[in-house]
Amino acid sequence: MNGFLVALGVSFGAIFAAEMGDKSQLMALTFATRFRALSILIGITIATALVHAVSVGIGAILQLSLPTRAINIAAGLLFFGFGLWTLRGDTLTQADEERAARAGGRSAVATASAAFFLAELGDKTMLATIALATTYRPFGVWLGSTLGMVAADGLAIVVGRLLGTRLPERGVRIGAAVLFFAFGAALLAEGIWD
């Protein structure tokens, strides 16, 4: 299979899973109660594309400077950590809620872009994108991770509006964590037995 398609698919799946129950989804829901969903999705897309471009750049540099076996083992361990992080869950901080409340009369796209850019710096989706870019083709990782995050946040907005609070948050977190553990196991196996 084409390396680009593999990178695209793996990155989409990993970041989509990482975003389940993440504070970014909660922010998306908060913003969507005040602004049009399309404006929020455009803002999320801009912020995500920028953060993940930086992440992919960092991962590509690491890929060039570290041996592949070590990268796969480290990435596998990181994904196990992301699984545990996902099980713990995320909540909006007071600062996140204030950022959404201050949005007021400013452009919804600009507000969402700035808020999501700041929220994603150092978040597990950024770290996961770096880890993926050490193993897979950079452009596929960037595109897949960006699309995965936008899809997950878009899904949160739509489902949140339709179902309200009826979704079992714990079940979503467990499902996302299981996917992280599976990605981690695959990367560890590749690093150990490669």
N, C-alpha and C positions, 0 to 999 in steps of 0.2 A: 504494500500500500504506500502511496505517496507520503513522504515525510511531512509535507505541509498539512495534509488532511489528518494525519495522526496527531500532529501538534494542535491543530484546530479542535479536533474532537476531544482529546484529553483535557486541554485547557478549558474548553467550554464546560465539560462535565465537572471538573475539579472546582472551578470558580463558582459555577452555579450551585454546587453543593456547599461551598464555603459561605456563600451569601445567605443560605437558609438560616433564619433566626439571628442574623447579624444585625448590628445596630444600624447599618445602612438601610436595611429593609424597614426598620422602624422609622428611620428618618424619611424614607420615601413615603410611607403611609402618612406621617405627620404633615409633610409638605403637600401631599395630594389632598388633604382636607382643606387646604387654604388656596391652592392654585390648580390650574388645569393639569391633568395627568400628563399630557403630551409635553408641556413645558418642563415638567419635572424630569421626564425621561430624556429630553434633550440635554438638560443640565447634567444629569447623571452620566450620559454618554460622553459629553465633553470632559468631565472630570475623570472618568474612568479611563478614557483613551490616553489622557496625559499621564496619570499615575502609572498605568500599566506600561506605557512607553518607557518611562524611567525604570520601572521594575525589570522589564525585558532587557534593557541596556545593562543594568547591573548583573543580571543573570548571564548574559552573553559574555561579559568580561570575566566573570567567575569561571565560566565554562572553558575559556581559553587559558586560564591560569591554574586550574586544578585538574587532577587526574579524574577521568570519567568514573572509575569505580568508587572513589571517595565521594564524588558528587552524588551518585545514585544512593549511596548509603546515607549520607547526610540528608538528602531530600526525602528519603523514605522515613527517617526518624522525624523530620520536620512535619511530615504529613500525619504521623501518629500524634504528634503534639497538637496539630490543628484539629484532629479528631477529638482529643481531650478538651481543647479550647471550645469547640463547638458544643460538646456535651455540657460544659459549664454554662453556656448561654451568654448572651449580651443584653445589655439594657441601655437605654438612652441616658446619658449623664445630664445633669442640670445644664451644663454648657451647651450640649446638643439641643436641648429643648429651648434654651434662650436664643440660640442661633436661628432656629425655625421661627420663633416668635418675633424676632427683630426684623425678619424679612420684609414685613410691611409693604410699602409701596414700591420697592425696588423690583426690577425685572425678575420674574420667576426663574428664568433660565440662568441668569447671572447669579442669583442667590443660591439656587440649587447647585450650580457648578462649584461655586466657592465652598459651600458647606460640605459637599461630598468630597471635594479634593482634600480638604483639611481632615475630614473624618477618615479617609482611606490611607493617609500617610502612616505607615507602620502597622496597619491593620493586617489581619491574617490573609486577606485576599491579595494584598501587595506582596507579602512574604511568600505566599503560595505561587504567585506569578514569577517571582525571582527564582524560586526552586524549579518551576517548570522550564524556565528559559535556560537553565543550566543543562537540561537534557534534550529538549526538543527545539525545533526550528523557531527562531525568534519571531518572524512575522506571523506564523501560525499561532504561536502562544499569545502574542499581542491581540490578534483578532479574536481568537477563541475566548480569551479571558475577558476582553471587553464585552463581547456579545453575551457571555455567560452571566456577567454581573448585571448588565442591562436587562436581560431576560428575567433573572431572579427578582430584581427590584420591580420590574414591570408586573410580574406575576403577583408580587406582594400587594401592589396597588390595586390590581383588578380583583384578586381574591379577597383582599381586605375589605374592599367596598361591597362585594357581593355577599360575603359570609360573615363579616364583622369579626367577632372574637370566637367563632365556633371551631376554628382550626386548632387541633391539639398541638400546641407549641412544643411540648416535650417530644411528641412523635416526630415532628419535623426535625428537631435537633438530633434525635437518635438516628434517623435515616441519613442525614447529612454526615454525621460522625462515622457511620458505617462505611460510607463512600470514601471518606478520608482514610480510614484504616485500610480499605482495599487498595487505594492508590499507594499508600505507604508500604504495604506488603509487597506489591508488584515492584516498586522501586528498590526495596531492600533485596528482594530475590534477584533482581537484575544486577545489583551491585555486588552481591556476594557470590553468585554463581556465573557471572559474566566471564 
